[in-house]
Amino acid sequence: MKAQYNTNYPNIDYLRSKAKKKIPGFAFDYLDGGCNEQINLDRNTSKLREVEMLPYYLSGNQVPDMKTELFGHVYDAPFGIAPVGLQGIVWPNAPEILAKAAFEQNIPFVLSTVSTSSIERISELTEGRAWFQLYHPQEDDLRDKILERAAAHCPVLVILSDVPSFGYRSKEIKNGLSIPPRMTLHNIIQIMGKPHWALRTLINGTPQFETLKPYIPKGMNMHHLGLFMNKTFNGKLNMEKVAALRDKWKGKLVIKGIVTEEDTERVVQLGLDGIIVSNHGGRQLDAAEPSVISLQRVLKYKDKIKVMMDSGMRTGPDVARALASGAEFTFMGRSFMYGVGALGEDGGTHTITILKNQLRQVMTQVGCEKTTDFPKFLVK
């Protein structure tokens, strides 16, 4: 066990419960919630957990090896930290805590365009190994400025495709979520009830969109900042925009949110390096199918493009289920944020350790030696 492993919180559910007690309700609602009636949020996980695996107990005593090669780098586990926006609202300095833990534990960390640390700072903490996820701007000039910075610091660019509109999330509307959060009486009372969060926020300062700071006009109030963000980043992609990014980006290029054969075929033709099958963690389209179902539709492209998955995974066994279902790599967001919300500076390392321990146990139990062997253990 790592020194930062806390036996009081041995799984993700314990971390979630602790995080709920430590962070204000508006921040927890943002992290934990989905859109509309949250049907897809729940089905993402429940459908994945219908996946069953066969153990082979007499096949020998294989020593499980979780090391997984991805885009020329060998990671210590087949999972990474997905991009999450507004991380500093959930816990102060969260993206830096997680980036540092990911680097030390040798898993990928993906920084969101709308997170609360800059490309440069995260690159410094990870020695240039962090990935960057792009919300596509309306204007090509802004796109090029962000790409130039990302190219100097990140080996992999992730294009976000599944946010052509803002998800209808009732709790966020009610809470007036923004950076900084709208100071309604209700929100002030919530903050007063979470003194540790309030103190850490005071020490670290008001969270900002650090990567976007150079492009945001100074002196904006929260209303005008919201209008600026809505106007600047509409999230809508098309083939021309993706092709332009492929031409400009010389590193590995991944697109997140792909769930159909047609879109997969298109990005294969454009020469992208990977897709992340995802429905944005159930935060965008409540009528969408669970990601593990969408995954089956695109597996036939694995010989042409790297097929990865996020949405619905919370635990090491969930990672095993996704890999057994055909994913070549996986990403999670909420699990790591629960860890930081619960344990602060130690939360990133602790969460990664939980997931590694759980995944190793599954591999040992079924007799799986390498992560690429997981499909052999799938109950068809």
N, C-alpha and C positions, 0 to 999 in steps of 0.2 A: 504494500500500500504506500502511496505517496504521503508525505508529511502533511499535506493539506487535505487529506481525505478525512472527513468528519463522520464517524460512525453513528452519530445521532440522526443523520440524514442519508440513509443507505440507498434511496431510490428517488426517482424524479417526482413522484407524488408527494413525498415528504418535503422536497424542496419547494414544490408549488404551494403547499400549505403554509410553509414558513414565509415564502415571498409574499403571499396574500396578507399576512399579518404585518409585514414590515414596510410595504410600499402603499402610497395613497390609493384609494379605490379607483380614481380616474386613470391612474397609471396601470393598475392591474387589469382593469377592463380593457384598456387598449391592447395589452399584451395577450390576454387570455381569450378575447372574444373573436367571433366571426361576424359574418354579415347576415342581415335579415333575420331569419329564425334560427340560424346557426346549425342547420341540418347537415350541411356538408362538412362543417367543422367536426362534428361527431362521427359522421360516416367515414371520413378519411381514416380515422384510427380503428373504428370497429370493423370495417371491411378488411383492412390490412391484417387485423388480428384473427381473421378467419383462416389465414394461411397456415398450413400445417406442415411439419417436417418429420421425416422418418429417421430415427437414430439407427446406426449400424454398430452394434456393441461388440461384435467379434471381428471387426475389420483391422484390429491392431491399435496400438497406443500412439496415435499421431499427436505430435506436439503442435497445437494450433499456431499459425503464423498469420497475424492480422495485417501485415505490411501489404500495401496496395499501391501499385504504380498508376499514376495519373498524370498525363501530359509531361512525361519525362522526369517526374519527381516521385520518389517512393515515400509514401506517407505511412505512419505507424498504425493507422486504422482506416477502414473504408468509409469514414464519415467526416463531414466538416461542418463548420458553423455558417449557417445560411445568413444572407443579408437581412437585417432588421432595421427599420427606420425608427427615429426618435428614441434610440436606446438610452440616451442620457436622462430621459424622463422616467424610465422604469427604474434605473439605478444610476446615480452619478458616476461618470467615467466608465460606464459599462463597455463601450466598444474597445477601449484601451485594455481593460481587464481581460476581455475575451481574446483579443488579438495576441496579447502577450502569452496567455495560457495556450492558445493554439500553436504558437511558434514553439514554445517549450515542449509541448506534447506532440509536435510534428503532425498536425492536421491542418487543413486549409481553413482560413478565415476569410469571409467575403464581406467587404465594407459596402454598405448602401450609400447611394448618392445623398440620401436624406438622413443619414445617421449624424451623430453629434461629435465625431472626430474627423480630422482631415485625412486626405490621402497621404500626405507627407508624414504626419505623425504615426499613422498606422504602419506605414512602410518602415519608419525608423524602428518601431518595436518588433517588426517581423523580419528585419534585414531584407526587405524587398520581396517577401514571399506571399504577402496577402493578395487576394484577388479584389477586383473592383466591380461593383454592379451599377450599371448606368440606367437611370431614368432618361429617356431620350428627350432632349430639349426641343422646343419649337424651332429655335434659330440655329442654323448650322454653325454660326460663329461661336456661340456658347458651347455647342457640342465639341467643336475642335479644341477650344481652350481646355475643357475638362479632359478630353482624350489625350492632349499633350501632357498634362500632369500625370494622368494614369499610366501612360506609356513609359514615363520616366521611373515609375515606382512599382508597377504591378505586372506580373507575367501573364495574367489571365483577365480578360474582360468578359463580364456577364451582362448580356442585354436583357432587360426586363420586358417581356412581351404581354404579360397578363393583367396590365392595369390601364386599359384604354379609357376607363372611367374610375372614379373613386367609389369604392365599395360602400354600400348603404349600411352603416354600422350605427345602430340606434343609440347605443350606450355612449359612443364617442360624440355624437351630436348632442345628447343630453348633457354630457360632461363639459362640453366646450373645449375639446382637446386642441391644443396648439402648443407652440414653443414661444415663450413659457406658457403653461396652462392658464386659461382664463380664471382670474381670481374671483370666482363667485363665492358667496358665503359658504355654500356646500363644499367647494374645493378647499377653502381655507380651513374649515373644520377637519377635513380629511388630513390635510398636511399637519395640523396641530397634533393629531393623534398618532403621527409617525415621526417621532423626534429624531431617530437615527437617520432616516431618509432626509429630513429637513436639514440636519446638521451637515451631512455629507454634501448636500446641494449647496449650502452656504459656503462651505470650504472650496468646492470645485467651481462655483460660479454658475450662473444661469446657462443651461444648455443652449447651444446654437447649432445651426446647420453649418458646421465648420468648413466642409468642402466647398459649399456654395457662397460662403461669406464674401469673397471678393466680387461677386456678381450681384449682390443684393444692395439696392440703393440704401444709403444710410438714413437713419432717422425715421424709418417706417414703424408705425404702430402695428399691432397684431392683425388688425383688420386688413390693412394694406399689404402686409406681408403675405397673408393668405391669398389675396387677390393676385399678388405677384407670382406666387408659386403655382397657382392654378393656370395662370396665363403662360408661364415659362415652361412648365412640364405637363404636357397633356397625355403622355404615355402611349399615344397611338403609333403603332408601327405599321410599315408596309414593306414590300420587297425592296423598293428603291432605297429606303432608309437602312435596311439591313445590309444591302449590297454596298452602300457607301461606307458603312462601318467596316465591312470586310476589307474593302480597299485601303482604308486608312489604318486599321489596326494590324500590326505586324506580329503580335503575339497570338496566343491561343484565344479563340473566340467562341463563347458559349451563349446559348439563348435559353432563358428560363421561362417556363409557362407553356411549353409546347405539349399538346395532348392529342393531336390528330396525325394520321398518316400523311395527309396533304401538306400540312405545315412542315412536317419532318422532311418530306421529299424536297420541299422548297429550300430549306436551309442546307440540306445535303448538296443540292445543286449549286448553292452559293459558296460552298467550301468551308462552312463552319466546322468547328472541331468537336462540339458537344452540344447536347440538349439536356436540360433539367426538366423532366416531366413534373408538373406542379400545378396545383390550382390555388396557389398563394395561401396555403394553409387554411382554406375555407373562408377567406376574408373578402373575396371578390364576387363569386357567383354561387349562390346557395343551391342552385339547380344543377351544378356541375357534378360529374361522377367522381368517385374517390380516385386519387392518383394511382393507386395500385391497379385499378382497372384500366386507366388510360395507358399505363406502362405496357400492358400486353399488346396494345395496338401498334406500338412503334418498335418492338423488340427486333423485328426483322431487319432493322437498319443498323444493328450493332456492328456489322462488319464494315460500315461506312462512316459511322459517327459514334462518339462515346455517348452512351445512354445512361443518364443519372436520374435521381428522383428525390423530391422532397414532398412535404405535406403528409401529416398523419403520424409520422414517427416520433416517439417520445423516449424510447428505451433501447437498450442493446438488443433484446429479442426482436423489437420492431425493425431494427437495422437488418438483423438476420433474415427476417421475413421478406423484406424488400429485396435483399440480395438473392435470396432463393427464388423470388419471383422474376428475376432477370436483370435488375438494376446493377450497373457496374460500379456505382458509387452513390452515396446518399448525403443529404444535408438536412440539418434540423436547426430551428431557430428558438422556439419557445423553451425547450428543455434547458438550453444554456442560459437564457434570460431568467428562468426560474432560479437557476443556481446562483447567479449574481445577485438577484433580488433577495435571496435567502441568506447568502454568506458573504456578500460584498467581494472584497479583493480575492478571497479564497474560492469563490464560487465557480470560476471558470475551470480551474484545475480539478476541483472536486467533481464537477459534472462530467468532464472528460474521463476521469478515472472510473466513475460509476459505469459509464457506457462501455469503456474498454473491458472492465471486469465482467460485465454482463455478457458482452459479446463473446469473450473468451470462454466463458462457461458454456454457452450454447454450442460453440464450435467443439469443445471437448466432449460434450454430452452426445452430440450426434455423430462424432468422428470425422469432422471436417478439418482438413489440414490447412487449406488456403481459402481465402475469401472468394476466389473465383470458382471454387468447387461447390458453393452453396446450392446452385440449381440442381445438383445431383440428389439432394436430400429433400426436395420439394415433393409433397404428396400431390400427385397430379389430379 
